[in-house]
């Protein structure tokens, strides 16, 4: 965690695994070939999107069925990743959240749509050129992503926004298949510790080599490819109301991502 006195824009950079990372040299065809090799090693024995009636986690199934009865007009199913209209082949940035919010994505069917977290996230993505349009907390608002995609570490809504360790693990094959969809991926923004650890465990990187800290940047590099993992506190109403995350702190993470991708 960054000390409160340290500017949020001052990123902590910690190299992970073997080999240095220089982003300026990691673009173009050579970079794409290395990323393709890295992501092709991920297990993809399941599709990137869970089925509507995914049975993997009994507690989440029961919670989902309860709300299908209470709110039959809601989505109430695993929430698919939000992709750019150009498709997964153009994704350079992936944003990873925790899980769908009960009255947010679980209701609307689009990540970060319908609750406060989406207000801050999409405003920021639009300002930094990763999204276009007007966000109105409605999947039919016409908002599109540009070179970015959004997904969650856990695809089904958990009670009290708290998935168990086993539920996170059960969703990992879907997350692995999601990562494997993006051959040009260069940056991942993890919103919170659970998202951060889901990324590392999926890539086979020991957690101790890349500890979570807001504003930290972890180059994950090796013989099979390279990418950067950027950490941010989750943009939840709780975090912003308590001052744990400010708008400027959040924007500083995406400023760093934007600057790095422009090099």
Helices and strands as residue ranges (DSSP letters): E 12-13, G 23-25, H 28-40, H 58-70, G 88-90, E 93-97, H 105-108, H 116-127, E 131-132, E 144-145, E 148-152, G 159-161, H 165-179, E 187-191, H 193-203, G 207-209, E 216-222, E 225-232, H 237-241, H 247-261
